[in-house]
Amino acid sequence: MAVEEPSTRAKGQRLDSWKAIAEYLGRDVRSVQRWERGLGLPVHRVSGEKGGVVFAFTGELERWLQSRPRSGSSDSNDRSALLDDPLAEVEAAATSPRPERESTGLSGSRPGLARARYAAVIAALVLVVACVSYVIVWSASRRTSSYPPKPPTSRIMLAVLPFMNLSGDPAQDYFADGLTEEMITDLGCLNPQALGVIARTSAMKYKNTNEDIAQIGRDLGVTYILEGSVRREGNEARISAQLIQVSDQTHVWAQNYELQVKDILDVQRDVAATIADKIQINLNGEQWTRFSHEQAAKPEAYDDYLRGRYAWNRRSVAEYPKAVAYFNRAVAKDPNFALAYAGLADTYTLMSLNSMGSSPQLLVQAKAASLKALALDDGLAAAHTSLAAVKVLLDWDWAGAESEFRRALDLNPNYAPAHHWYSSFLLSPLGRHDESIAELTRAQNLDPLSLIVNADIGYAYYLKRDDNAAFAQYQRVAAMDPSFVPVHFYLFKYYYHERKYDAAVQQEMTVLRLSGRPDLAQRVQQLFATGGFREVSLEGALAKAGGNQTSFYDAAEMHAAIEENAAALTTLALCYKAREPGLIYLKVDPVWDNLRPDPRFQDLEHRIGLD
């Protein structure tokens, strides 16, 4: 049957996809699909096609918009008011009235809005946090009063999906992604005992996806999902946000926010008052200080901070120097900006772990940055986490590091990297394996799709000498992403520990190919064919000790793998002098078992504090 179309004069422009329809209406695809199902949004489907082959006409959409009751506007051309109304029934669920300064007269704005400053948007997002938190805590209180009561340790789980960038400029993705990350951080700090928030790594897997809300909820194990969009122009900004209950995909709360930069200080005061009025019983004094102080940065400095985090989150050797440059620009513009110093500390730490220069020098810079951040704001869980890592990797101050990790987790139990690094940098190296796996499990619950967290669970089992559990976990990670390099490196270690040298070499070749070195992969294949695993290890040790990214630890490990004990001890001495991060695993990595009776190895353990 042919699709019935309206008259040519009435139908207007044809929009040939969900994305085009959503962009025309200034909303995300999932919202528009829900409007079509529940509110009669006029969307047509191509005859004979099932699923997503759809189209709509702008004329019909405009008539549908005009048919909607207006939310507080007498202007028939006020598109913002018209677009608000499809969510009017859920806005009634919001528990606090909208402050006067929430709207500053952006009526009639079209979907093509493009640039605005950061400050206005962040203020609105804090108000979103306050409203969302109140709704969630209110829901929790209702559940607590029901029978049978839930155990007191149970938590509501929430995911913040990536805010859509509706500016039409991909260069502004850093801005939308940064707002998403700040929402995750702010919500995670509010009441961690009652509310768990999925970490950024897992949330960002759903950027630009049309995945069904129910499926996302199952994937992440959450009860609620917060989603939204951002549009900017000059000194004006518009944010749309909505909280959805996963079980039935109903809107619990939704709101649009329109702001001008000149009102930022007043808005911040209004937001603070709203939070204090609605959820103050759920915030202790330290959490309140953290939440209110975070917004004090100059807007131009915060913009550079967001760009730095965007580069840092890409986790690549090419992006880390960019992150350092942006964070340095941020502190130059605002010397009291604690978060930017914390970003520097995080970046220098990861550069050290990736052998991007002198490890001690990078760690000294990381330590200075983290101490500066904490001097400005002792309530930053990220800065305490970075300082803890430095205390392990640079100072070998195990007690001091544990104190910093615990402080970070006290401040924000929802901060997945603190659980992850506490496990990988302290608990596993000290042989506290059950505690280590428990912390990694907590990190996994908060960041279920993180490849490195899942791979490090396998490595924790390997260090515990539970090879079967380690291998099974590695296989799960490889199935999640066959191109993830660290899991193939872990499999390489597993196979040569099991003396399955053919499989070990295959994994090493995979690592090299995925790292962009097919020439070295071919060289490994040739060496193995002519000289076996011993020749592969010897050449690998020489390359590791003299390459552009020198790693004496990896070279020593290659010597130990083929029982070249004297060479391994000599290279470990160089590793100690260079203060390489891998030394923290001396006590627990099975590769060193043949060296443990040697007094020189025991002395090295003692000097690192591992005896």
Helices and strands as residue ranges (DSSP letters): H 8-11, E 14-15, H 18-25, H 29-38, E 44-45, E 54-57, H 58-67, H 79-84, G 85-87, H 88-91, G 100-102, H 118-144, E 156-160, E 164-165, G 170-172, H 173-190, E 195-197, H 200-203, G 204-206, H 213-220, E 224-233, E 236-245, E 250-260, G 261-263, H 264-279, G 280-282, H 285-293, G 294-296, H 299-312, H 320-333, H 338-353, H 359-376, H 381-393, H 398-411, H 416-421, I 422-427, H 433-446, H 451-463, H 467-480, H 485-497, H 501-514, H 518-546, H 552-561, H 565-578, G 581-585, G 590-595, H 599-608
